[in-house]
Amino acid sequence: MMRNAAARTAIWIVAASVFTVACGGKKPPVAKPTSPIADASTAAGGGAKPPAPPEPVAEPVTVPAEPSSDIRSTNLDVINKNSPFKPVFYDYDSADLSPAGKTALDENAALLKKYSTWVITIEGHCDERGTPEYNLALGERRAVTARTYLVSLGIAADRLRTVSYGKEFPFDPGHDENAWAKNRRAHFVVTAQ
């Protein structure tokens, strides 16, 4: 038992010596305790002043870059959320383009020419009146009419997809003519850049 205690003590002495040699023979600084009386006299204005607190470090300020006016570098979700395309609205029970619809498609064609790699899907929508089957067919005719007009303006047909949602995704959930007029539309979604 005595030998074990002596061996442990010897190991501690060797370890302390190695530590001291490894640290260059310097002892680590030890904080000197202060008495509460000395602290109170310093706080009351007597004795030496405590050291000033360190100055705060100013963090570098990063200024965000100005948003690019070119939306080529923007992801599809952002492009579609703030869609640059104008919807085309249709009269009740019609897939014919109005003069306002042709104007919207002219502007959409200019945008497609500017962003010549974009592929879009033209969604055909209807108001809530009519059967689901009828509205799916009418929505398809509306999407195809918009697509045909864009192709006539020089947009490549392989960049234009169509789909009909009928009355399934109304833009306005109302049940009056004002809401229905907003729901009878062709809506444009960028599906590839």
Rosetta blueprint (number, residue, H / E / L):
1 M L
2 M H
3 R H
4 N H
5 A H
6 A H
7 A H
8 R H
9 T H
10 A H
11 I H
12 W H
13 I H
14 V H
15 A H
16 A H
17 S H
18 V H
19 F H
20 T H
21 V H
22 A H
23 C L
24 G L
25 G L
26 K L
27 K L
28 P L
29 P L
30 V L
31 A L
32 K L
33 P L
34 T L
35 S L
36 P H
37 I H
38 A H
39 D H
40 A H
41 S H
42 T H
43 A H
44 A L
45 G L
46 G L
47 G L
48 A L
49 K L
50 P L
51 P L
52 A L
53 P L
54 P L
55 E L
56 P L
57 V L
58 A L
59 E L
60 P L
61 V L
62 T L
63 V L
64 P L
65 A L
66 E L
67 P L
68 S L
69 S L
70 D L
71 I H
72 R H
73 S H
74 T L
75 N L
76 L H
77 D H
78 V H
79 I H
80 N H
81 K H
82 N L
83 S L
84 P L
85 F L
86 K L
87 P L
88 V E
89 F E
90 Y L
91 D L
92 Y L
93 D L
94 S L
95 A L
96 D L
97 L L
98 S L
99 P H
100 A H
101 G H
102 K H
103 T H
104 A H
105 L H
106 D H
107 E H
108 N H
109 A H
110 A H
111 L H
112 L H
113 K H
114 K H
115 Y L
116 S L
117 T L
118 W L
119 V E
120 I E
121 T E
122 I E
123 E E
124 G E
125 H E
126 C L
127 D L
128 E L
129 R L
130 G L
131 T L
132 P H
133 E H
134 Y H
135 N H
136 L H
137 A H
138 L H
139 G H
140 E H
141 R H
142 R H
143 A H
144 V H
145 T H
146 A H
147 R H
148 T H
149 Y H
150 L H
151 V H
152 S H
153 L L
154 G L
155 I L
156 A L
157 A H
158 D H
159 R H
160 L E
161 R E
162 T E
163 V E
164 S E
165 Y E
166 G E
167 K L
168 E L
169 F L
170 P L
171 F L
172 D L
173 P L
174 G L
175 H L
176 D L
177 E H
178 N H
179 A H
180 W H
181 A H
182 K H
183 N H
184 R L
185 R E
186 A E
187 H E
188 F E
189 V E
190 V E
191 T E
192 A E
193 Q L
